Amino acid sequence: MKAFNKAPCVVAIAMIMMSSTAMAKVSKEEASQLGDTLTPVGALVTGNKDGSIPAWTGGITNMSLGKNYGENERVDNPYIADQPLFTITADNVEQYKNNLTPGQMAMFSAYPKTYKMPIYQTRRSFALKDDMYDVIKANATTATLTEEGNGVSNYNIAIPFPIPKNGLEVIWNHITRYRGGRAERVFTSIPVQKNGGYTKIKSKEISSIPETLRSGRNLKKDDNIRFYYIKRILEPARLTGTVTLVHETMDQVKEPRKAWIYNAGQRRVRRAPSIAYDSESTGSEGLATMDNFDMYNGAPDRYNWKLVGKKELYVPYNAYQLSSTDLSYDDIIRPGHINQEHTRYEKHRVWEVQATLKEGKRHVYAKRNFFIDEDSWQASIVDHYDAHDLLWRVSEAHAVQYYNVGVTWVAAEILYDLIAGRYLASGLANEERKGTQFDIDVKRNDFSIFALKRLGR
C-alpha cells in the first residue's frame, strides 16, 4: 500500500516518543493496553456477555480472506452467504428499542409500512495496516487538545486519542480517523423529494493529508493544515465546472478553514468563508449543512461536548450489498428512505457523545447526539435536534471495510429530514466504473488556486 510512506512515520514516532510526556493524555502503562485488552485503536477486544458482539480477532484483510485485491480494485462482499438473523419492523420495534437510537425509532414511526432494519451477525471487520497501529499507540501518550479543544497537537496521521477521556476527544478521533492518507473517488449525491423524485449530482474529489503528498510534509507550508481537498461537479449541466478547493486547518478558531470556489458561469475564483458550520451544503437542496458532510466535520467550538458512555446499538455495518455495482440508483432510492432491502445492520458497541449549543453561539442544530463505532471511530448514526429540542434529522453512515488497503469508509451517507419527509443520499458509486482510488500520486500544487482554475476551465 502506498497510502503513506512508512519511513517518515517511523521518524515521527521516534520524535514523539522522545518528547516530554508532561502533556501526555495517558501514561505509558495505560497505553500498554493497546494491542492487549484494547484493540490497537482503543476498542474493547472482548465481546459482550451474551456473545451477540464477538471478540475482535484482527479484522479482515487480503491475507485473512485469502484474497489479493489491488489498491484500486473494488472488493467482493466477504459475507455474501450471511442471511439476516431477524428483521426489525414497526410491528416489533418496541422489543428492540434499547438497542436503537431515538432517530431510528422515529424512522419506524414516520414510515411504519415500509421502513425496516435487517439485522445480521456482527462481524468486527475493522483493520488497519500494522504500521498505522504503531503511529496510533505513540499518539496515545503525546496527543493533547489545544486551548478550548479546538485543535489537536503532538499527534501523527490519525486517531490522536485511542483511550479518550472526554467527548471532544472522541469527536476528534472521528474527524481524524484514517482513510488511506490520500484518495480519489467519483461519487453521486442524490437529494430525494417526498414523492421519491430526484436529480443526481455527480462529483469527483481528491484529498490528501500533508504527510502523503509526493513531496511530503512541509512544516512551513503545512503548519496547521490537516488535509487538502478539491471537488469538481461533473453533472448536472447547470452545475458542471463548479470546483471547490479546501485547505482544512486543524484549529479553525485560530485559523478558519481556507476555501475557494471556481464558478464556471462567472469564470472566476472567489474565497468561500461560508463553507463551514451550518451553511447550506452545495447541491443538497437545503437538506444538509456544511458540517453534515462525513457525518461531522470542521471546528467544534460552537458546542459543549459530553461523553455519555458506551452503548450496544444496531448500526449500519459491512454495507457491501449497498455498494454493489449490480445495483442502480433506481434500485436504491425510494420515497421517504432508501431501499432497506439492500442494507445491513449489526450490533456494535458505540461511544455516545452529546453536543449542545453553547450560550451565545448560533447553529441550526441546537443538539446533536453522536453514536461512534468503537472499532473504527466512524460516526455511525447522528440524531439532530432543532432549537425546540425536536428531533429533526437522522444521519447514517453505511460503513464498508476496504480490506485491500486497511481503510474503513462508507458505501453511502444518508441524511433523513423527518419534518420535510425528504432525504439526501451521498457517496454513492454503484454506477461508476471505478471505486475509490487510494494509490494516487498527488502533490501540493494539485491543491493550488491555479489547479482550481484549470479544473474549472
Buried (B, 14 or more C-beta within 10 A) or exposed (E): BBBBEBEBBEEBBEEBEEEEBEEBBBEEEBBBBBBEEBBBBBBBBEBBEEEBBEEBEEBBBBEBBEBEBEBBBBBEBBBEEBEBEEEBBBEEBEEBEEBBBEBBBBBBEBBEEBBBBBBBBBBBBBBBBEBBBBBBBBBBBBBBBBEEBBBBBBBBBBBBBBBBEBBBBBBBBBBBBBBBBBBBBBBBBBBBBEEEEBBBBBBBBBBBBBBBBEEBBEEEEBEBBBBBBBBBBBEEEEBEBBBBBBBBBBBBBEBBBBBBBBEBEEEEBEEBEEBBBBBBBBBBBEBBBBBBBBBBBBBBBBBBBBBBEBBBBBBBBBBBBBBBEEBEBEBBBBBBBBBBEBBBBBBBBBBBBBBBBEEEEEBBBBBBBBBBBBBBBBBBBBBBBBEEEEBBBBBBBBBBBBBBBBBBBBBBBBBBBBEEBBBBBBBBBBBBEEBBBBBBEBEBEBBBEEBBBEBBE
